[in-house]
Amino acid sequence: MLIEKLKEYHIILASQSPRRRQLLEDLGLEFEIIPVNVEENYPPGLKHKDIAVYLSELKAGSVEIENLCDNCLIITADTIVWKDGKILSKPADDEDAKRMLRILSGDVHEVITGVTLRTKHKMRTFHVLTRVWIKLLTEDEIAYYVSHFHPLDKAGAYGAQDWIGFVGISRIEGCYYNVVGLPVNQLWTELDNFLI
């Protein structure tokens, strides 16, 4: 079983996201966390899933794996929000967060997470896409969310696991945990194949 196979590895989550940490803990995995400090910039020609894949691989490449143990397994991820042919990154400030929520309000958007698995000898990246419908939000709801939950560290200025997710998300097509930040179902499958 995969859970036994994973005990042979020193798993490293190269992420500062508390949501990804919690999801890996909920999977029952033991792992170390190391921060990744990279500028989340990407070539201007990239679009859609290619952005999430590029940024995830950029993070994986920033880890100096040569200095790590032979049985180290690095996991990195990057989640983007895609709407009307454009990316909605992390908001710059509260006003930017409100602007993004107005864009998402009353419509559907896509959440895409790129995930990279890396050892000293190989690397694999995959992505998962989830479509999310948000009800028409009032200005009061948007202002309340931004002032009370400070979503400046979240792509698209919202967290599905937060208050806005409870009152705003009307439908999800695909993996809910992908919207939270890590598609754990697909991650489990990919790990099983990666560690053969």
C-alpha positions in Angstrom: 0.0 0.0 0.0 1.2 3.5 -0.8 1.1 4.7 2.8 3.7 2.0 3.6 5.8 2.9 0.6 5.9 6.5 1.5 7.5 5.6 4.9 10.7 4.9 3.0 10.9 8.5 1.9 11.8 11.7 3.7 8.9 13.9 2.3 9.5 17.6 2.0 6.6 20.0 1.4 8.3 23.0 -0.2 5.4 25.4 0.5 4.4 28.1 3.1 0.7 27.4 2.6 -1.0 26.3 5.8 -3.8 24.8 3.7 -1.4 22.5 1.9 0.3 21.5 5.1 -3.1 20.6 6.7 -4.2 18.6 3.7 -1.0 16.5 3.7 -1.4 16.0 7.5 -5.0 14.8 6.9 -3.6 12.3 4.4 -1.6 10.8 7.3 1.8 11.7 5.9 4.8 12.7 7.9 6.8 15.4 6.3 9.1 18.4 6.7 8.3 21.9 5.6 10.8 24.1 3.9 10.0 27.6 2.6 10.4 28.4 -1.1 11.4 31.9 -1.9 10.9 32.5 -5.6 9.4 35.4 -7.6 6.2 33.9 -9.0 6.9 35.4 -12.4 6.3 33.5 -15.6 6.9 34.1 -19.4 4.3 36.4 -20.9 3.2 33.9 -23.5 2.1 31.3 -21.0 -1.6 30.8 -20.4 -4.0 28.7 -18.4 -2.7 25.4 -17.0 0.8 26.2 -18.4 1.2 29.0 -15.8 0.4 26.7 -12.8 2.7 24.0 -14.2 5.5 26.4 -14.8 5.3 28.0 -11.3 5.2 24.6 -9.6 8.3 23.4 -11.5 10.0 26.8 -10.8 9.5 26.1 -7.1 10.7 22.5 -7.3 13.8 23.7 -9.2 14.6 26.2 -6.5 15.2 23.4 -3.9 18.9 22.4 -3.8 18.1 18.7 -4.0 21.8 17.8 -4.4 22.3 18.7 -0.7 19.4 16.6 0.4 19.2 12.9 1.2 18.9 10.1 -1.4 15.4 9.2 -0.3 14.1 12.8 -0.2 10.8 13.4 -2.0 9.9 17.1 -2.7 6.4 18.2 -3.3 5.6 21.7 -4.6 2.4 23.2 -5.9 1.0 26.4 -7.3 -2.7 27.3 -7.6 -4.1 29.9 -10.0 -7.5 31.3 -10.7 -8.4 31.7 -14.4 -11.3 33.9 -15.5 -12.1 35.3 -19.0 -8.7 34.4 -20.4 -6.8 36.1 -17.5 -5.1 35.0 -14.3 -6.3 36.4 -11.0 -3.2 36.2 -8.8 -2.9 37.1 -5.1 -4.4 40.6 -4.6 -2.0 43.5 -3.9 -4.3 45.1 -1.2 -7.8 45.1 0.1 -9.1 47.2 -2.8 -7.6 44.8 -5.3 -9.2 41.9 -3.4 -12.6 43.5 -3.7 -12.0 44.1 -7.4 -11.3 40.4 -7.9 -14.3 39.3 -6.0 -16.5 41.5 -8.1 -15.1 39.9 -11.2 -15.8 36.4 -9.8 -19.3 37.3 -8.5 -22.2 35.8 -10.3 -20.1 33.7 -12.7 -18.0 30.7 -13.2 -14.2 30.5 -13.1 -11.5 27.9 -13.1 -9.0 27.0 -10.4 -5.9 25.2 -11.6 -3.2 23.7 -9.5 0.1 22.5 -10.8 1.9 19.9 -8.6 5.5 18.7 -9.0 7.0 15.6 -7.4 10.8 15.5 -7.4 13.6 13.2 -6.2 17.3 13.3 -7.0 16.7 11.1 -10.0 13.4 12.2 -11.5 10.6 14.7 -11.6 6.9 14.7 -12.6 4.4 17.5 -12.9 0.7 17.3 -13.3 -2.2 19.7 -13.0 -5.9 19.5 -11.9 -8.6 21.9 -13.0 -11.8 22.6 -11.1 -14.7 24.9 -12.2 -16.3 27.0 -9.5 -19.5 29.0 -9.6 -19.9 31.9 -7.3 -23.3 33.5 -6.6 -23.9 37.2 -7.1 -22.2 38.8 -4.1 -23.4 42.0 -2.6 -20.9 44.8 -1.9 -21.6 44.4 1.8 -20.6 40.6 1.6 -17.5 41.5 -0.3 -16.5 44.2 2.1 -17.2 42.0 5.1 -15.1 39.1 3.8 -12.1 41.2 2.9 -12.1 43.1 6.2 -12.6 40.0 8.4 -10.7 37.3 6.5 -7.9 39.3 4.9 -7.5 37.1 1.7 -4.3 38.7 0.4 -2.4 35.4 0.4 -5.0 33.6 -1.8 -5.2 33.5 -5.6 -8.3 35.2 -6.7 -8.7 36.8 -3.3 -10.8 34.0 -1.7 -10.6 30.7 0.1 -13.2 28.0 -0.5 -12.7 26.9 3.1 -13.5 30.4 4.4 -16.7 32.3 5.0 -17.0 33.4 1.4 -16.9 29.8 0.3 -19.7 28.9 2.7 -22.0 31.7 1.5 -20.7 32.3 -2.0 -19.9 29.1 -3.8 -23.0 27.7 -5.4 -21.5 24.8 -7.4 -18.2 23.0 -7.9 -17.3 20.8 -10.8 -14.2 18.8 -10.0 -12.0 18.4 -6.9 -12.9 20.6 -4.0 -9.5 20.2 -2.4 -7.9 21.5 -5.5 -9.7 24.8 -4.9 -8.3 24.8 -1.3 -4.8 24.4 -2.7 -3.9 20.8 -3.2 -5.7 18.1 -5.3 -5.1 15.3 -2.8 -7.0 12.6 -4.7 -4.9 13.0 -7.8 -1.8 13.6 -5.7 -2.3 10.1 -4.1 -2.6 8.5 -7.5 0.4 10.3 -9.0 2.5 9.4 -5.9 1.6 5.7 -6.4 2.7 5.8 -10.0 5.8 8.1 -9.4 7.3 5.8 -6.7 7.0 2.5 -8.6 
